[in-house]
Amino acid sequence: MNLIIIDDERTVLDMVIRQLEGISREITYIQTASGAREARMLMEQSYFDIFLCDIVMPNEDGITFAKWVLAKYPDVKFIFLTAHADFGYMKEAISMRSFDYLLQPAEKEELHKVLESAIMQIKIERRNRIVLEKGNFFADYEEDLLEKGALAYLRGDSTDCIYLNRLLTGSSITGKEACYLPVLFQIVKTNRPERSIEKELLREIYRNILNEVLEPLEAPINVILAEDDTFFCFLRKDTKQQPEFQDLLNRQLKLLLELFEKLLDSALAAYCGEMGSLEEMPQRYGTLDKLMVNNIRRESRIFWERLDNEGQIDHYSFEKQLPVWKKLFEQNRLKEFEQSLFQHMDRYMKKNEVRIEYLVELHQAVSELLLNYQVMCSIDSRDVFDEGLPYLEYMASWKTIDSFKKAVSYCIQRLSEAIGPGDVDVIREAIRYVKENLDRDLSVAEVSGYIGMNPEYFTRLFKKNTGHNLKEFIVSEKINAAKMLLATTHMSVTMIADHVGYVNYSNFIRSFKQIVGCTPLEYRQQINVQSQ
């Protein structure tokens, strides 16, 4: 704590400082001031917990100064030190809640006693304030805190069921005889603006709708908000679930789904578990969570633990589709791949009960195709995954059919844009570049690099559009240029070979003979004979 001594007499200040020797360790900083003005300046630099202040001072008396300080800092303590035993001063000091009043010269022991008492009161008040603040915090956020503790228990992150029990029973005593039926609700689609309703209000809205719709069940209802688009409902019954109860529950839940659509403009899915004790709820939660994860179509309907969790998981194979999809990528037919993929998904889902494993495997297969295509075409990942679709968001798109399709469509669009102009324009540009650079030792890598494509991919693209291998086309164009020079000039064969980009004379002769069927000299002689 910090302490300041204020007195216009220097001798008094020195005396009080000497008396404070050995004072409580709680006092860590002591400062002095010759009056109210200097004290204000010091207060701009430090906070003081205790003020030892003279009353009678020039310019501004101690009581006037104390009123100003207490108005700004009501928790500080004032101890007045004065040589004037005036009842009027004492009365006013007491009325303004000053801590104590000492006549000077005060005994050292008396001063220490008063200060120790002030220090103790400050510490107690601060502790009480913390307790009150904690109490207010827990009162204001009790339901949120209980929900977090309950969800931690349900998800297996905690073994303490007291939070869930408190929410369900309203007390800290476990109701071991009660049975609970858990229902997990998920907003699968909504036209409501995101976060347009505060959490506390949203909880109350859900609670009101559930109480109204499920009232015929004659079971106390508790609502727990889990995430932004999910919430729990626990129905308490004293007996195990009966067939007639389940029929009634099914009817009321169908009505609930309809009401959510009308009242909140939201499509709701309900995942119903089996009745069980409080201790069985974490297991029930895990089962319902799996049902929700497997609702990859985001269907708005009722899912029953016993019915929808049965059956073996199918083996998902793409052996027939993968070669076709790879071929479409190799031929740069991205939109056709997208159509083929979505048609396969739609056909498969019509014939099979689709689970999340289907999307996981499909997502992996498609991701491999997309990433291989990026490498093949030398496309930077930042040209595909940007603020419109961050990479991590794409990697998490397997959770629903809609999110996966949207992610794939976005990637295809970005890849198409990254490739640039159409095939015809690209091939035309490559041919122009080859013809303008016949005097150089051109390579497939150089031409592909000029176009901005992977050599392997561009070679396939070039052959698809022209019917010629790119390397053979370069050689053919060089030989055609050499034939023209042989027929129209008197340049030596060596000079012509250099003119069409052949560094090695023997390679030129060999290539010329393979394509034309004779050597360059024989070709020139034939042309001369024909022209005579």
C-alpha positions in Angstrom: 0.0 0.0 0.0 1.1 3.6 -0.6 0.9 6.4 2.0 1.3 10.1 1.7 1.9 12.7 4.4 0.6 16.3 3.8 1.6 19.2 6.0 2.9 22.7 5.4 5.4 22.4 8.2 8.6 20.6 7.2 9.5 19.8 10.8 6.1 18.0 11.2 6.8 16.0 8.0 10.2 14.9 9.3 8.8 14.0 12.7 6.0 11.8 11.2 8.4 10.0 8.9 10.6 9.2 11.9 7.6 7.9 13.7 6.7 5.6 10.8 9.9 3.7 11.1 9.1 0.0 11.6 5.5 0.4 10.4 3.7 -2.6 8.8 5.3 -4.3 5.8 2.0 -3.5 4.0 3.3 0.1 3.5 5.6 -0.2 0.6 5.9 3.5 -0.5 5.8 6.7 1.5 5.7 10.2 0.0 5.4 13.7 1.4 3.7 16.9 0.2 3.8 20.5 1.6 0.1 21.1 0.7 -2.9 20.1 -1.3 -1.6 21.4 -4.6 1.6 19.4 -4.4 -0.4 16.3 -3.2 -2.5 16.5 -6.3 0.6 16.6 -8.5 1.9 13.4 -6.8 -1.5 11.7 -7.2 -1.1 12.0 -10.9 1.9 9.8 -10.7 0.9 7.3 -8.0 -2.2 5.9 -6.2 -2.3 6.4 -2.4 -4.3 4.2 -0.1 -3.8 6.2 3.1 -3.6 10.0 3.6 -2.0 11.5 6.8 -3.2 15.1 6.4 -3.0 18.3 8.3 -6.3 20.2 8.5 -5.1 23.8 8.8 -3.0 24.6 5.7 -2.6 27.7 3.6 -4.5 28.1 0.3 -6.6 24.9 0.9 -7.4 23.2 4.2 -7.2 19.5 4.7 -11.0 18.8 4.9 -11.7 20.6 1.6 -8.9 18.6 0.0 -10.2 15.3 1.6 -13.6 15.9 0.1 -12.1 16.2 -3.4 -10.1 13.1 -2.9 -12.9 11.0 -1.5 -15.2 12.0 -4.3 -12.7 10.5 -6.8 -11.4 7.7 -4.7 -14.0 6.7 -2.1 -12.0 3.7 -0.9 -9.0 5.6 0.5 -8.5 6.3 4.2 -7.9 9.8 5.6 -6.2 10.3 9.0 -6.2 13.9 10.1 -3.2 15.2 12.0 -3.7 18.6 13.7 -2.7 20.6 16.7 -6.2 22.2 16.9 -8.7 20.3 19.1 -11.6 22.1 17.5 -14.9 20.2 17.9 -16.2 21.8 14.6 -13.3 20.3 12.7 -13.8 16.9 14.4 -17.5 16.9 13.6 -17.0 17.7 9.9 -14.2 15.1 9.6 -16.4 12.4 11.1 -19.3 13.4 8.8 -17.2 13.0 5.7 -16.1 9.4 6.6 -12.5 10.2 7.5 -10.9 7.2 9.2 -9.5 8.9 12.3 -8.4 12.1 14.0 -5.1 12.5 15.8 -3.9 15.5 17.9 -0.3 16.5 17.3 2.1 15.7 18.6 0.8 12.1 18.6 2.6 9.2 20.2 4.4 6.8 17.9 2.5 3.8 19.3 -0.8 5.6 18.8 0.0 6.5 15.2 1.1 2.9 14.5 -2.1 1.6 16.1 -4.3 3.9 14.0 -2.4 3.0 10.8 -2.5 -0.7 11.5 -6.3 -0.4 12.0 -6.6 1.5 8.7 -4.5 -1.1 6.8 -6.7 -3.9 8.3 -9.9 -2.2 7.2 -8.6 -1.6 3.7 -7.7 -5.3 3.3 -11.0 -6.5 4.7 -13.0 -4.1 2.4 -11.0 -5.3 -0.6 -11.6 -9.0 0.2 -15.3 -8.3 0.8 -15.5 -6.5 -2.5 -13.9 -9.5 -4.3 -16.4 -11.8 -2.7 -19.3 -9.5 -3.7 -18.0 -9.3 -7.2 -17.7 -13.0 -7.4 -21.1 -13.4 -6.0 -22.6 -11.0 -8.6 -20.6 -12.7 -11.4 -21.9 -16.2 -10.4 -25.4 -14.8 -10.0 -25.3 -13.2 -13.5 -23.6 -16.1 -15.3 -24.7 -19.1 -13.2 -26.6 -20.8 -16.0 -23.7 -20.3 -18.5 -21.2 -21.7 -16.0 -23.4 -24.6 -15.2 -23.9 -25.3 -18.9 -20.1 -25.3 -19.5 -19.6 -27.7 -16.7 -22.5 -30.0 -17.8 -21.2 -30.1 -21.4 -17.7 -31.0 -20.2 -19.2 -33.9 -18.3 -21.4 -35.0 -21.2 -18.4 -34.9 -23.6 -16.1 -36.9 -21.3 -13.9 -33.9 -20.4 -14.9 -34.1 -16.8 -16.1 -36.9 -14.4 -18.0 -34.4 -12.2 -21.7 -34.6 -12.9 -22.7 -32.0 -10.3 -23.2 -29.2 -12.9 -25.5 -31.4 -15.0 -27.3 -32.5 -11.9 -27.7 -28.9 -10.7 -29.2 -27.9 -14.1 -31.6 -30.9 -14.2 -32.7 -31.0 -10.5 -32.0 -27.5 -9.3 -29.9 -28.8 -6.4 -26.5 -30.3 -5.7 -28.0 -33.6 -4.6 -28.0 -36.3 -7.3 -31.4 -37.6 -8.2 -30.5 -41.3 -8.6 -34.0 -42.6 -9.1 -34.9 -40.2 -11.9 -34.6 -41.2 -15.6 -33.7 -38.7 -18.3 -34.4 -38.8 -22.0 -31.9 -36.7 -23.9 -32.8 -35.0 -27.2 -30.1 -33.2 -29.2 -31.4 -30.5 -31.5 -29.5 -29.0 -34.4 -30.3 -26.0 -36.6 -29.5 -27.5 -40.0 -30.5 -24.5 -42.0 -31.6 -21.0 -41.0 -32.5 -17.7 -42.7 -32.0 -15.8 -39.4 -29.0 -13.4 -39.4 -26.1 -15.0 -37.7 -25.9 -14.1 -33.9 -28.9 -11.9 -34.2 -30.2 -13.1 -30.9 -28.3 -13.0 -27.6 -27.5 -16.3 -25.9 -29.7 -15.7 -22.8 -32.6 -14.6 -24.9 -32.1 -17.6 -27.3 -32.2 -20.0 -24.4 -35.4 -18.5 -23.2 -37.0 -18.7 -26.6 -36.0 -22.4 -27.0 -37.3 -23.1 -23.5 -40.6 -21.5 -24.1 -41.2 -23.3 -27.4 -40.2 -26.7 -26.0 -42.3 -26.2 -22.9 -45.4 -25.3 -25.0 -45.0 -28.1 -27.5 -43.9 -30.9 -25.2 -46.3 -30.1 -22.4 -48.5 -33.1 -23.2 -45.6 -35.4 -22.3 -46.0 -34.3 -18.6 -42.2 -34.3 -18.1 -40.1 -31.5 -16.7 -37.8 -30.0 -19.4 -34.3 -28.5 -19.1 -32.6 -26.8 -22.0 -28.8 -26.6 -22.4 -27.3 -24.4 -25.2 -24.3 -26.3 -26.6 -23.0 -24.5 -29.7 -24.3 -21.8 -32.0 -26.5 -24.3 -33.9 -27.1 -27.0 -31.3 -28.9 -27.3 -28.0 -30.0 -30.1 -25.6 -33.3 -30.9 -24.1 -33.6 -33.3 -21.1 -37.0 -34.8 -20.2 -37.2 -36.2 -16.7 -39.4 -39.2 -16.0 -39.7 -41.4 -13.0 -40.2 -44.5 -15.0 -38.6 -46.1 -18.1 -39.8 -45.0 -21.5 -43.1 -46.6 -22.6 -44.2 -47.3 -26.2 -47.2 -44.8 -25.9 -44.8 -42.2 -24.5 -42.5 -42.6 -27.5 -45.4 -42.3 -29.9 -46.6 -39.1 -28.2 -43.0 -37.8 -28.2 -42.7 -38.5 -31.9 -45.9 -36.5 -32.7 -44.9 -33.6 -30.6 -41.4 -33.4 -32.1 -42.8 -33.3 -35.6 -44.9 -30.4 -34.5 -41.8 -28.8 -33.0 -39.9 -29.0 -36.3 -42.8 -27.3 -38.0 -43.0 -24.6 -35.5 -39.3 -23.8 -35.7 -39.7 -23.4 -39.4 -42.6 -20.9 -39.0 -41.5 -19.0 -35.9 -37.7 -18.9 -36.2 -37.3 -19.4 -40.0 -35.0 -22.3 -39.2 -34.9 -26.0 -40.1 -34.4 -28.3 -37.1 -33.2 -31.8 -36.7 -33.9 -33.8 -33.6 -31.7 -36.7 -32.3 -33.5 -38.7 -29.7 -31.7 -41.0 -27.3 -32.7 -43.8 -24.9 -33.8 -43.0 -21.3 -31.2 -43.5 -18.6 -29.7 -42.3 -15.4 -27.6 -39.2 -14.9 -24.5 -41.3 -15.0 -25.5 -42.8 -18.4 -25.9 -39.4 -20.1 -22.3 -39.1 -21.4 -22.7 -42.4 -23.2 -26.1 -41.1 -24.6 -24.5 -37.9 -25.7 -21.8 -39.7 -27.6 -24.4 -41.7 -29.5 -26.5 -38.7 -30.3 -23.4 -36.8 -31.5 -22.6 -39.6 -33.9 -26.1 -39.4 -35.3 -25.7 -35.7 -35.8 -22.3 -36.1 -37.5 -23.8 -38.7 -39.9 -26.5 -36.3 -40.9 -24.4 -35.1 -43.8 -27.4 -34.1 -45.9 -28.5 -31.8 -43.1 -31.9 -33.3 -43.1 -34.7 -31.7 -41.0 -36.2 -34.8 -39.4 -36.3 -36.9 -36.3 -33.4 -39.4 -35.8 -33.9 -42.2 -33.2 -30.9 -43.7 -31.5 -32.2 -47.3 -31.7 -33.2 -47.1 -35.3 -30.7 -44.8 -37.0 -27.6 -46.2 -35.3 -28.1 -49.8 -36.5 -26.6 -51.5 -39.5 -23.1 -51.9 -40.9 -21.1 -49.1 -42.4 -20.8 -49.6 -46.1 -17.4 -49.8 -47.8 -17.1 -46.8 -50.0 -15.1 -47.4 -53.2 -14.4 -45.0 -56.1 -12.5 -47.5 -58.2 -14.7 -47.0 -61.2 -15.0 -43.3 -61.0 -11.3 -42.4 -60.2 -9.8 -43.3 -63.6 -12.5 -41.2 -65.3 -11.9 -38.2 -63.0 -8.1 -38.4 -63.4 -8.6 -38.4 -67.2 -10.8 -35.4 -67.1 -8.1 -33.5 -65.1 -5.4 -34.6 -67.5 -7.5 -33.2 -70.4 -8.1 -29.9 -68.5 -11.9 -30.6 -68.4 -12.5 -29.3 -64.9 -16.2 -28.4 -65.2 -16.9 -31.9 -66.6 -15.1 -33.4 -63.6 -17.3 -31.3 -61.3 -20.5 -32.5 -63.0 -19.4 -36.1 -63.0 -18.5 -35.9 -59.3 -21.8 -34.4 -58.3 -23.8 -36.8 -60.4 -22.0 -39.7 -58.8 -22.8 -38.3 -55.3 -26.5 -37.8 -56.1 -26.8 -41.3 -57.6 -25.0 -42.9 -54.7 -27.1 -41.1 -52.0 -30.3 -42.2 -53.7 -29.3 -45.9 -53.5 -27.5 -45.9 -50.1 -27.9 -44.8 -46.5 -25.0 -42.4 -46.5 -22.8 -41.9 -43.4 -20.0 -39.5 -42.7 -17.4 -42.1 -43.7 -18.6 -41.8 -47.3 -17.8 -38.0 -47.3 -14.5 -38.5 -45.5 -13.2 -41.0 -48.1 -14.6 -39.0 -51.0 -13.1 -35.8 -49.7 -9.7 -37.5 -49.5 -9.9 -38.8 -53.0 -11.0 -35.5 -54.5 -8.4 -33.5 -52.5 -5.7 -35.7 -54.0 -6.9 -35.0 -57.5 -7.1 -31.3 -56.9 -3.7 -31.0 -55.3 -2.0 -33.2 -58.0 -3.6 -30.9 -60.7 -2.2 -27.8 -58.9 1.3 -29.4 -58.9 1.0 -30.5 -62.6 -0.1 -27.0 -63.7 2.3 -25.2 -61.4 -0.6 -23.3 -59.7 0.2 -21.7 -56.4 -2.1 -22.8 -53.6 -2.7 -19.1 -52.7 -4.4 -18.8 -56.1 -7.0 -21.4 -55.1 -7.3 -21.1 -51.3 -7.9 -17.4 -50.4 -10.2 -15.4 -48.2 -13.2 -16.8 -50.1 -12.2 -20.4 -49.1 -9.3 -20.7 -46.7 -7.4 -24.0 -46.9 -8.4 -25.1 -43.3 -12.1 -24.4 -44.2 -11.7 -26.6 -47.3 -10.1 -29.4 -45.3 -13.2 -29.3 -42.9 -15.7 -29.2 -45.8 -16.3 -33.0 -45.5 -18.8 -32.5 -42.6 -21.9 -31.9 -44.9 -22.9 -32.6 -48.5 -23.6 -28.9 -49.1 -20.3 -27.6 -47.7 -18.3 -30.2 -49.6 -20.0 -29.4 -52.9 -19.6 -25.6 -52.4 -15.9 -26.1 -51.6 -15.3 -28.3 -54.7 -17.1 -25.8 -56.9 -15.0 -22.9 -55.5 -11.8 -24.8 -56.1 -12.8 -25.7 -59.7 -13.6 -22.1 -60.4 -10.3 -20.8 -59.0 -8.3 -23.5 -60.9 -10.0 -22.6 -64.1 -9.2 -18.9 -63.6 -5.6 -19.8 -62.7 -5.1 -21.7 -65.9 -5.7 -18.5 -67.9 -6.9 -18.4 -71.5 -8.6 -21.3 -73.3 -6.7 -24.2 -74.9 -6.7 -22.8 -78.4 -5.2 -19.5 -77.4 -2.5 -21.2 -75.3 -1.5 -23.5 -78.2 -1.5 -20.6 -80.6 0.8 -18.7 -78.3 3.2 -21.7 -77.9 3.4 -22.1 -81.7 4.2 -18.5 -82.2 6.9 -18.6 -79.6 8.5 -21.7 -81.2 8.5 -20.1 -84.7 10.0 -16.8 -83.4 12.8 -18.7 -81.6 13.9 -21.3 -84.1 17.5 -20.0 -84.0 17.8 -21.1 -80.4 18.2 -24.5 -78.8 14.5 -24.7 -77.7 13.4 -27.3 -75.1 9.9 -28.5 -74.1 10.6 -27.1 -70.6 11.3 -23.6 -72.0 8.1 -23.4 -74.1 6.0 -24.8 -71.3 7.6 -22.3 -68.9 6.8 -19.4 -71.2 3.2 -20.5 -71.3 3.2 -20.9 -67.5 2.3 -24.6 -67.3 3.8 -27.8 -66.1 5.9 -29.4 -69.0 4.2 -32.8 -68.6 0.7 -31.3 -68.6 1.4 -28.9 -71.5 2.8 -31.7 -73.6 -0.4 -33.6 -73.2 -2.5 -30.5 -73.8 -0.5 -29.7 -77.0 -0.9 -33.2 -78.4 -4.6 -33.2 -77.6 -5.2 -30.0 -79.5 -2.7 -30.4 -82.4 -2.1 -34.2 -82.7 1.6 -33.6 -82.5 4.2 -34.2 -79.7 5.6 -30.8 -78.6 9.2 -32.0 -78.9 8.6 -33.4 -82.4 6.8 -30.2 -83.4 9.9 -28.1 -82.4 12.2 -30.3 -84.4 9.8 -30.3 -87.4 9.6 -26.5 -87.5 13.4 -26.3 -87.3 13.8 -28.7 -90.2 11.2 -26.9 -92.3 13.1 -23.6 -91.7 16.4 -25.4 -92.8 14.7 -26.7 -96.0 13.7 -23.2 -96.9 17.2 -21.9 -96.4 18.7 -24.7 -98.4 16.4 -24.0 -101.3 16.6 -20.2 -101.3 20.1 -19.3 -100.2 23.7 -20.3 -100.7 24.4 -20.6 -97.0 26.6 -23.5 -96.0 25.0 -26.4 -94.2 27.0 -25.6 -91.1 25.6 -22.0 -91.0 22.1 -23.3 -91.6 22.4 -25.7 -88.8 23.5 -22.9 -86.5 20.7 -20.6 -87.9 18.0 -23.1 -86.9 19.4 -23.6 -83.3 21.5 -26.7 -83.6 24.6 -26.5 -81.6 25.7 -30.0 -82.7 26.1 -30.4 -86.4 25.8 -34.2 -86.3 22.5 -33.9 -84.5 21.2 -31.6 -87.2 22.2 -34.0 -90.0 20.6 -36.9 -88.1 17.3 -35.1 -87.5 17.2 -33.7 -91.0 17.7 -37.2 -92.5 15.1 -38.8 -90.2 12.4 -36.3 -91.2 13.2 -35.5 -94.9 14.8 -38.9 -95.9 18.0 -37.5 -97.1 21.0 -35.3 -96.0 20.8 -31.5 -96.3 23.3 -31.6 -99.2 21.3 -34.2 -101.1 18.1 -32.2 -100.5 19.8 -29.0 -102.0 21.0 -31.0 -105.0 17.5 -32.3 -105.6 16.0 -28.8 -105.4 18.7 -27.5 -107.9 17.9 -30.3 -110.3 14.2 -29.7 -110.1 14.6 -25.9 -110.8 16.7 -26.5 -114.0 
